[in-house]
């Protein structure tokens, strides 16, 4: 009967200490407090199981005293944690945080598309050559290794500055991921298939990148100011009036999954 009581007491002690550790570890995010708490608990349990009541009592006092000291030393964090609980707010617990996919960042898509439209139409009127690629599901990290990393928010002014003739980055393409300009002066392998009509290096590069991934690429001709959109291996010429609707349609297009006999 005595052994049964000891086992039950041990289980209860582990449950109580484990629950306390869960909340203490949320508060104490540095390593030393965590190591101290766990080490003291393990040592106290071992002493208690072996019948060394005095060392077990000392470990318990060390645990209580150390916890109080750490709580006082982190009074600001403790206050915020308690206030959030009283207000019903979610606690920032890394264990339960959902990790967002790299390409799933939230942003104002309509606002970003408006900036793109402003930049493209302005460059078209001024006959500033440009090639802007928008990453979708297919990752373009390997492609952008040939360029210069920018990591700047999308703005019409920045795009116009990058492609302004004479700047160091005006040659090559800009790659946009979500609402960020991640790279500039990126060079794509141009398409090798024969094309009907006159196409410059930017147009061939735009078709080339669209043949190997699902990205959408906008091209502005330096000679004529003509606006084109390359997607899924096809190049479509658009006017300033229908640019936004055509661009949005290409960005919203989702490729159908490949069938087993096509893989």
N, C-alpha and C positions, 0 to 999 in steps of 0.2 A: 504493500500500500504506500509505503514511504517513497519507493522508487517511482510509482505512478504520479504521486504528487510532485516530485522533482521534475518529471518530464513535462507535466502540464505547466508548472511554474516557468520552466525554461521556454516553452513555446509562447506563453503569455509575455514573458520578458522580451523575447525576440520581436514579437509583433508590436509591442509598445515602443521599443527602441527603434524598430524599423520605421514606424509611422512618424516618430519624432525626427528621425534622420531625414526623411523625405522633405519635411518642411524646413528643417534647418539647412539642408543643402541648397534649397532655393534661395535662402537668405545669404548664406556664406558661400560666395562664389569663388573664393580663393582656396588654394590647395591645403594650406596649413590647418585651418579650422576643421576641414573635413577629415584630414589624417588624424588629428588629435581626437576628434569625437569617435571615430571608428576604432582607433587603437585603444582608447580608454574603455570603450564598451566591451571589446573582445577580451581585454585583460581582466575586466571586472567579472565577466561571465565565466571565464576559465577559473578564476579564484573561487567564485561561488560554487561551481560544480565540484571543485576539489575540496571544498569544505573550509577554505581559508576565509572566514567571515570578515576578519579585520581588514586584510588587503582589498577584499571586494567592497567593503564600506568606504575605504579610502578612495578607490577608483570612482565610486558613485559620487562622492563629494567633489572630486576633481572634475568629473563630468558636469555636475550642476554648476560649480563655480566657474569653470571655463566657458560654459554656454552663456551664463549671465554676463561675463566679461566681454565676450564676443558680441553679444546683443547690444550692450551699452556702447561698445566701441563703434558699432555700425548703426547708431541710433537713427540716422537719416534714412538708410535703407529699410530699417525695421518699421519706421513711421509710414513710409510710402507703401510698404507691403500690407500693413494693417489697414491703412486708409483705402486701398484698392479692394481689399476683402469686404470692408463695410459698405462700400459703394456698389459692390457687385461686379466690379470690373474683372476682366480676365487677367490672370497673373502670367507674366512672361516666363513660362517654363520651357526651356529648350527641349525637354523630353517630349512635350506635346505639341510643339510648333510644327506646322506643316511646311515642308520644304517646297518652295515654288520652283518649278522648272525654269531653267535659265531663260528660255524664250517666252515665258508667260508673264512678263512684267506688265503691270497695269498702267495705262496711260490714256490720255485723251486723244483717241484716234482721229476724230473729226478735226480737232485743232491742229494736229500734226500734219494731216493731209492738206489743210488750208495753207500751212507754211510751205509745203512742197509745191502746191499750185502757184503760189505767189512767186517763188524762186524760179520755177520752170518757165512761166509766162514772161517774167522779166528778162530772163536770159534769152528767151526766144526772140523778144523784141529787139534786144541789143546784139543778137547774133553771137552770143557767148557759148562756145562749145562746151557740152557737159555730158557726163554719163553717171547716173545715180542708180545703184543697185539696192534693192530692198530685200533683206533676208526674210524667208518665211520658215518653213519647217526644216529645210536642209541647212545644216550648219556650214558657214563659210570661213571658219577660222583658218583652214589650210590655204584658202585662196588669198586671204588678206595678208599673208606673210610677206608678200612681195611689196606691200605698201607701207604707209606710215600710220601708226596708231594715233587716233585723235581722241576718242571717248568724250565727245562734247554734245550737249543737247542740240537737237535739230532746230535751226533757225534759217529763215530765208536769207538773211544778211550773211551768215557764215557760209552758206552754200555758194552764194554769188561771189564772195571773196575768194573761196577756194578755187573756183573755176575762172577767175579773172586772169586773163592772159598776162603772163609775166611773173605770177606767183609760183613758188617752188612746187606746189602741189596740183597745179591746174591740169597737168597731164595725168592720164589714168582715171580710174573710177573712184567714186565715193561709195562706201558700203554703209547702209543704215540698218540698224537692228532695233526694232521697236521704235522708240523716239530718240535714239542716240546715233550720232555719226561716229561709228567705231573706227573707221579707217579711211584714208584718202590716198590718192596716187597708187591705186591698185591696178595691176595689169592682168587682163584676162586673155586666155588663149582664144584667138578669133576663130570663127567657124571656117571650116574647110570646104563646105559644100558650095556649089555654084549658085549665085544669086542673080536674079533678073533685075537689071537697073543699076544705077550708080550708088554704091554704098562706100562710105568712108571707113576708116579704121575703128572709130567708135561704134558704128553700127554693127560691124562684123564682130567686134568684141562683145557687144551686148547680146547678139544672137548666140555667140559661142558659150557664154555663161548660162544662157537660158536653155541650152541643149543638155546641160549636165546637172541642173538642179531646178528647183521650183521657184527660184528668185524672180522678182519682177524688176526690169531695168528700164529706166527712162533715159532717152537720148535726145539731146538738143544739137542740131547741126550748126556747125560754126559758119558754114557757107551760106545757108539759106534760112537758118533759124527754125527749120522744121522740127516738130516734136514727134518722137516715135516711142513706142512701148514694146519691149521685147519680153515675151513670155512663152514658155513651152516650145521654144525653137522657132517661134513666129515673130515677125516684126510688123507692128501696126502703126500707120501714120495717123496722128490725131490733130485736131485743131485746138486752139486755146479754149474754145467753147465747150467741147466735149472731152477735154483732157481728164478732168476730175472724175467724171462718171466712168470712163474707160479704165482709168487707173484703179479706182475703187473696185471695179468688177474683177480686174486681174488679181488684185490683192486678196479678194474674198474667195477666189477660185480655189477649190481643193481637189487635188489629184485623186482619182479613184484608185483604191488598192489593187495591186497586181494580182491576177489570177495565178493559180498554181502552175498552169502550163506556160505562163509568161515569165516565171522566175528562172 
